Amino acid sequence: MRDDIESLRRILRENRVIAIVGLSADWFRPSYFAAKYLQEHGYRIIPVNPKYAEILGEKCYKSLCDIPEKVDVVDVFRKTADVMPIAEDAIAIGARVLWQQIGVKNVAAAEKAEAAGLDAVMDRCFKIEHGRLFGGLNWIGVNTRVISAKRPRWLAY
């Protein structure tokens, strides 16, 4: 599992296309807020939710296997018990990262993804990590647990 700062920075910097499984069209849901933030920071969002035709101006797909383009990150906003089939689909479509959101900790799915060559992140929010590592949260007094006297030389967008 990847949870060290350098691995998270690399994942956030190198992967630009994110399929968000369980993305909601309700503006008050955390998945919507995170997806909107990521769109505004240069990431391509692909919603995966069979209930909707479109979210945030992007076509919504019923499953990962229906997406016609290359996906870098599969970001999971689902219950822990639902992650294994999503991990299997992430492997099947050739994703590079299986990212389980805060509160989602399916170790078996993460191990399966890693065995297939994917990076696996558990119990972390893509948006929060981006803000912590690239977005300047420390400028407003938030303890990001990143100790450095230097500002990053590059931004992820």
CORCOR-V216431 format. One record per residue. PHI is phi in whole degrees, -180 to 180 (none if undefined). BURIAL is + if it has 9 or more other C-alpha atoms within 8 Angstrom, else -. D_FIRST is the distance of its C-alpha to the first C-alpha in whole Angstrom. Layout:
phi->{PHI & PHI}
burial->{BURIAL & BURIAL}
d_first->{D_FIRST & D_FIRST}
This chain:
phi->{none & -97 & -145 & -83 & -59 & -65 & -66 & -64 & -59 & -62 & -61 & -66 & -79 & -90 & -113 & -112 & -109 & -121 & -90 & -103 & -84 & 94 & -64 & -100 & -87 & -79 & -61 & -91 & -83 & -57 & -64 & -66 & -60 & -65 & -64 & -62 & -58 & -64 & -58 & -68 & -109 & 91 & -88 & -92 & -103 & -121 & -72 & -127 & -164 & -67 & -79 & -127 & -92 & -154 & -140 & 53 & 78 & -113 & -61 & -100 & -108 & -75 & -151 & -60 & -69 & -85 & -74 & -84 & -121 & -71 & -114 & -89 & -124 & -106 & -100 & -103 & -108 & -135 & -65 & -54 & -66 & -90 & -76 & -56 & -64 & -68 & -62 & -63 & -68 & -61 & -65 & -62 & -89 & 80 & -65 & -100 & -141 & -108 & -114 & -101 & -66 & -55 & 90 & -106 & -139 & -98 & -64 & -62 & -67 & -64 & -64 & -64 & -64 & -65 & -63 & -89 & 99 & -88 & -77 & -128 & -126 & -126 & 58 & -141 & -101 & -57 & -64 & -64 & -64 & -62 & -62 & -68 & -94 & -130 & -92 & 84 & -56 & -67 & -69 & -108 & 92 & -81 & -77 & -88 & 61 & -112 & -102 & -162 & -90 & -113 & -77 & -59 & -79 & -142 & -110 & -75 & -127}
burial->{+ & + & - & - & - & - & + & + & + & - & + & + & + & - & + & + & + & + & + & + & + & + & + & + & + & - & - & - & + & - & + & + & + & + & + & + & + & + & + & - & - & - & + & + & + & + & + & + & + & + & - & - & - & + & + & - & - & + & + & + & + & + & + & + & - & - & - & - & - & + & + & + & + & + & + & + & + & + & - & + & - & - & + & + & - & + & + & + & + & + & + & - & + & - & + & + & + & + & + & + & + & - & - & + & - & + & - & - & + & + & + & + & + & + & - & - & - & + & + & + & + & + & + & + & + & + & + & - & + & + & + & + & + & + & - & + & + & + & - & - & - & - & - & - & - & - & - & - & - & - & - & - & - & - & - & - & -}
d_first->{0 & 4 & 6 & 9 & 12 & 13 & 10 & 11 & 14 & 14 & 12 & 15 & 18 & 17 & 17 & 20 & 20 & 19 & 19 & 19 & 20 & 22 & 23 & 26 & 30 & 31 & 31 & 30 & 26 & 23 & 22 & 25 & 25 & 22 & 23 & 26 & 25 & 22 & 26 & 27 & 25 & 25 & 23 & 24 & 23 & 24 & 24 & 24 & 26 & 29 & 31 & 32 & 33 & 32 & 30 & 30 & 32 & 30 & 31 & 29 & 27 & 27 & 24 & 22 & 24 & 27 & 26 & 28 & 26 & 23 & 20 & 17 & 15 & 15 & 15 & 15 & 18 & 18 & 18 & 16 & 18 & 18 & 15 & 15 & 18 & 17 & 14 & 17 & 19 & 16 & 16 & 20 & 20 & 18 & 16 & 13 & 11 & 10 & 10 & 11 & 13 & 14 & 15 & 13 & 11 & 11 & 9 & 11 & 11 & 7 & 8 & 11 & 10 & 8 & 11 & 13 & 12 & 10 & 7 & 5 & 6 & 7 & 10 & 11 & 14 & 15 & 18 & 18 & 15 & 18 & 20 & 19 & 18 & 21 & 23 & 25 & 24 & 25 & 29 & 30 & 29 & 25 & 23 & 20 & 19 & 19 & 22 & 24 & 28 & 27 & 26 & 24 & 26 & 25 & 24 & 22 & 25}
